Amino acid sequence: AINFPKHELDFISQLASFTGKAIENVALYQSSNEQIESLKLINETSKMLNSNMKLEEIIRIVRKKVMSICDCSELGFVKIGETEPSVLEESTPYFHTKEGQVLAHYFTHRNEQEPFFAGDFNLIDGIPYRSVMIIPMKHDVFTCGSVIILHEEPNYFTFENFQRIQSL
């Protein structure tokens, strides 16, 4: 055991307190920067969407934003129709294959109203995608479709990605 003089203990205590406050301030700063980025994203996108664009143009803008946020492998836009859900043309090529359409229908029927986030999805054999995000597309209170975001690596997407895309 080492006996420290009182003035050294006071110094160590003050240093520990100062360090703790500094770490807390850095965390708050990072959090505020993430919030600012999310608000910028929403603002930019809202400006574009309020310019009376066609659905195809809106989907292209959203596709570009989603790809820049999370660098996904596959991105599907599924529209819920009168009969069956349909994969929109702006989806990545995987969603235009039979396997991709089956997966899109599965996800759409499984979770139409609520967002879904899985870091290690393995409920369906044979699909190579482990990271999954599904965001419902809503118009007023009605769900008109969903955005399906996939990546092969488990835990590839962060929860911040998920929150930012939801806000988008």
N, C-alpha and C positions, 0 to 999 in steps of 0.2 A: 504494500500500500504506500502511496505517495501522499504526503501532506502538502497541499498547496496553500500558500498564503491567501488571506481574504481578498486582497486586491487582485490577485490572479484569478481567483474564482469569480469575482465580479466581472472581470474582463471576459472570461470564457462564457459566462452567462449572457453578457451583452452581445458578444459575437454570435452566439447561437440564436439569440432573439433576432438580431439583425439579419442573419442568414435565412431564417425561417420567413421573415417578412419579405425578403428579396425574392425567394422562391415563390411565395404566394402572389407577389406582384407580377412576376413573369407569367405565371399561369393565368392570371386575370387578363394580362395584356394579350396573350395568345388567344384566349377565348374571345376577347372583344374583336380581335382581327378576324377570326373565323366568322363571327356574327356580321361584321362589316362586309366581308366577302359574300356572305349569303344575301344580305340586303342589296348589294350591288347587282348580284345575279338576278334577283327578283325584279329589281327596278329596270335593268336593261331588257329583260325578257318581257316585262309588262309593256314597256314602250313599244317593242316590236309587235306584240300581239294585239295591242290596241289600234293598230294601223289597218284594220279590216283586211286581214290576209285570208287566203284560202286555207283549208285544212291541210293540204299538202305542204304549203309554205310553213305553217305553224309546226308541223311534225318535223320538217327539215331543221328548223331552228332549235327545237327541243332536242332532236337527235345530236346536233352539234354540241349543244350545251352539256348533255348527259355524257357524251364521249369525252369531253374535256374535263369533266369533274372526276370520272372514275376509271377511264381507260379500260372499258369493258371489252370482252371478246365478242359477245353477241348482244344485240339490242333489238327487242321486238315490240312493235306497237300492235295491239290487238283491239279491234273495235267490237263491241257487243252489239249485235244486230237483233233483228226481230226473231230470227231462227237460231243460227249458230254464230259463235264469234268468228271474226275473219281477221287474218293477218294483213296489215297494211303494207303497201308496196315499199314504204320507206324503211322497213325492217331490214336487218342484215340478212345475207343469203341463207344462213342456217334456218331461219324461221319460214323460209319458202320450201324447205324440204319436208318430206312426210314426217320425219322424226321431230322436226322443229314445230310443225303444226300440231302434232299430238301433244307435245310439251306445252305449247301455248294454250291449247284447249284445256289441258289438265290444270295449269296454273290459273286460268281465267275462271273455271268452274269452282276451283278449290277456294279461291280467295277474291271474290269480286269487290267487296266493300272495304276491306282493310289492307293497309300496306303490309308487306311481308319481307323479312330479312333473315337470311340463313347463311351462316359462315361455312357450314359443312353439310350441305344438302346431299342426302343419299337415299331418299325414299323411292327413287325410280331406278331400277337396274338399267345399265347400258347408256345412260347419259353422262357425258364427260364433264359436266359442269357442277362444281361444288359450291361456289359462291353465287347466291341468288338474291336479287332484290325485285320486288314487284310493287309498283306504285299504281293505284287506281287513277284513271283519268276521270275527272268529275266535271260536270256542267251543272251549275247550281247545286242541287242536292242529289242529282242523279249520276250514277256511275255509267259512263258511256264506253269504257274500255280500260285497258291497263298497259303499262309500260313494263316490260320484262327485261331485266338486265342480268347477264350471265358472265361468269369467268371460270376457267378450269381449276385454278388454284383455290384451295380452301382458305377461308378467312382473308380473301383478297381485298374485299371492300371494307371500308371503315364505317363505323356508325355515323361519323360526320358526313361521309359521302351520302349515306342513306337519308339523313336529315336534310341535306342540301338539295338532293333531288326531290324529296317530298315537298320542300318549299317551292321549288321550281314548278 
